[in-house]
Amino acid sequence: MSERLAIDGGKPVRNMPLPPAYPGASVYGEEEKRAVLEVLDRKSPYRYYGPDVAGKVKEFETLFSQKIGNKYSLGVTSGTAALVVALKAAGIGPGDKVIVPACTFVASAGAVIIAGAVPVFADIDDSMNIDPDKIGECVDEYTKAVLPVPILGNPCEMDRIMEVAKKHNLIVIEDVAQSCGSKYKGKYSGSFGHINCFSLQLNKIITTGDGGAVSTNDEKLYERAVRYHDQGMFREKEGFLASNAEDDIFVGQNYRMSEVTGAIALEQLKKLDYITDYMRKIKYMIKNEIKDIDGIKFRRICDEEGDAGSTLFMMLPDVETADRFIKALNAENVNCGCLYGGRPVYMIPQIFYQKTVDRFGFPFNQFKEKIVYSEDMCP
């Protein structure tokens, strides 16, 4: 006789809930402690100068480039900062549009708005990633870039995306915040686009609490990224506050990574393969055990060998079934939830109603025709 489910008053299969999904933080150890203490002992938490700078940020950037397979990388303060820096490095600004997937975290669209451009939304496919076939439908005379997001460990079909982008002369900015360590056809996510972004926030695969990185093979994009993240300066090239008028100079912001953050990032990066290997092992063990249950479908993984393994994503026949399924698993102390509350990113109020800090409606007021978002624009 089968036992009653916990949701129906039975005993949960677990006495305690599963640990939260913080993969990087779960493997914090003596390595991170030693690295941080080294920075503190040197009394030099600022990356560019101090009594005895350890160079942790630079070491992280060098190792990150080697790992991902790009020539240049830049540590910044967050994944959102990485997106803004990349967008501005690419020259994106007022009067431009950027294609963003309908399913993503709010920062993907928000960063476009912060950069002074406007997001337009392409539908997703059964991978939960942007549908390459929908990108071209979003292009008009104002479209300058596309921002593919490999959702929760599943790499995007970057060969198809790059092909479409080339056809329409679009800059590709990969937002790999959720999928550091994922691969597509043997190449790391974040090594395909023209300039690419990563997050080190707590929920991410490797973490410093908050932090991010920009990575590219393009020297000019890299220099512009460095300048934008550091008040318009490129210290390694020019020294402090020195710029030549003929250089590609502009006013920047402050998104500099600290040496403390860099120290943790460096040690976490060394553990990336261990983390993704372990997550893949657990994910596919569970998936194989439940794959024959009627009514459960799994999203399509674009490259199973390159899946970061961070999330087991299931689709059920209808909303009612999905709601009960979520409640039932949580009652058993197995964490389960609905991605982004079951709504596309453009339905988040500040995006949908185009609410910015500018009282005149910038940047949405930069176009002849009104920018309109509707509930059903990405079915």
Summary of the structure (lengths in Angstrom):
residues: 379
radius of gyration: 21.8
end to end distance: 42.7
largest distance: 80.9
contacts: 1273
relative contact order: 0.17
helix: 39%
strand: 13%
